[in-house]
C-alpha cells in the first residue's frame, strides 16, 4: 500500500525524480493469517504467497525483465520467493 509520494526536480541530472514509500504490513499480515488458517492448502491448489505489485515491479526492474515476457517474469518471482529473503510473504512453505 502506497503511503507517501514526493516529486522533485534534480538539477544535477536535469530530470524529475518520483520518490514513493510503501507499507507491506497488510500483505505480511494476510500471509500470516492464511499460514495459520490452512497453511496455503486449498484442495489440490497451493497459495505460495502474497506479493504486492510494487515489489514485483521492482524485482522485474532489477532483473531487466519486461512485464510482457511472462515466462521470464515468472522465473524472477519464483527465484525471489524461494530465496528465503521474503519468507514473511510466503504462505505455503513447500517448493514448486
Secondary structure, DSSP 4 states (H G I P E B T S, - for coil): -EEEEEEEEETTTTEEEEEEEE--HHHHHHHHHHHHHHTTEETTEE--B---HHHHHHHHHHHT--TT-HHHHHHHHHHHHHSSTTGGGBSS-S--
